[in-house]
Amino acid sequence: MLEWLIIAGIVILVAIVVLAFFDMADVVIDLLTSLFQLVVAAATLTIALLAALLNALKRLLNKQHNGIIP
């Protein structure tokens, strides 16, 4: 999985360099803001899923502590 992320990062970096080389600064700025929004959305989703997982684990441990078989 890490290899795919590295490859995607390299491809995005090459695309930004090519766009900058052809003086398409507005496209580069739009691309960077879109990528930043994607990173924020992915981080938010990861945090939400982790919170749901920890909540489910807490409920499971609470049931076991009270003697209730799940």
matplotlib code that plots the C-alpha trace (Angstrom):
import matplotlib.pyplot as plt

x = [0.0, 2.8, 4.3, 1.0, 1.1, 4.7, 3.9, 0.8, 2.8, 5.5, 2.9, 1.2, 4.6, 5.5, 2.1, 2.6, 6.1, 4.9, 2.0, 4.4, 6.8, 4.1, 3.1, -0.3, -0.1, -3.9, -4.2, -1.4, -3.1, -6.5, -4.8, -3.0, -6.2, -8.1, -5.4, -5.5, -9.2, -8.8, -6.2, -8.5, -11.4, -9.3, -8.0, -11.5, -12.8, -10.0, -10.6, -14.4, -13.8, -11.3, -13.8, -16.5, -14.2, -13.1, -16.8, -17.7, -14.8, -15.8, -19.3, -18.1, -15.7, -18.5, -20.8, -18.1, -17.4, -21.1, -21.3, -23.4, -22.3, -22.3]
y = [0.0, 2.4, 1.7, 2.9, 6.0, 6.8, 6.2, 8.4, 11.1, 11.0, 11.1, 14.1, 15.9, 15.3, 16.6, 19.8, 20.3, 19.8, 22.3, 24.8, 24.3, 25.2, 28.3, 27.0, 28.4, 28.7, 25.0, 24.2, 26.2, 24.5, 21.1, 21.8, 23.1, 20.0, 17.7, 19.6, 19.1, 15.4, 15.0, 16.8, 14.6, 11.4, 12.4, 13.3, 9.9, 8.1, 9.9, 9.2, 5.5, 5.2, 6.9, 4.4, 1.5, 2.6, 3.2, -0.3, -1.7, 0.2, -1.1, -4.7, -4.4, -2.9, -5.8, -8.3, -6.5, -6.7, -10.4, -10.1, -12.4, -10.5]
z = [0.0, 0.8, -2.7, -4.3, -2.2, -3.2, -6.9, -6.7, -5.0, -7.7, -10.4, -8.8, -8.4, -12.0, -13.1, -11.0, -12.5, -16.0, -15.5, -13.9, -16.8, -19.3, -17.2, -16.2, -12.6, -12.2, -12.9, -10.5, -7.8, -8.5, -8.4, -5.1, -3.4, -4.6, -3.3, 0.0, 0.3, -0.5, 2.3, 4.8, 3.8, 4.1, 7.5, 8.7, 7.5, 9.2, 12.5, 12.2, 11.5, 14.4, 16.7, 15.7, 16.1, 19.6, 20.6, 19.5, 21.4, 24.5, 24.3, 23.8, 26.8, 28.9, 28.0, 29.0, 32.2, 33.1, 32.3, 29.2, 26.4, 23.1]

ax = plt.figure().add_subplot(projection="3d")
ax.plot(x, y, z, "-o")
ax.set_aspect("equal")
plt.show()
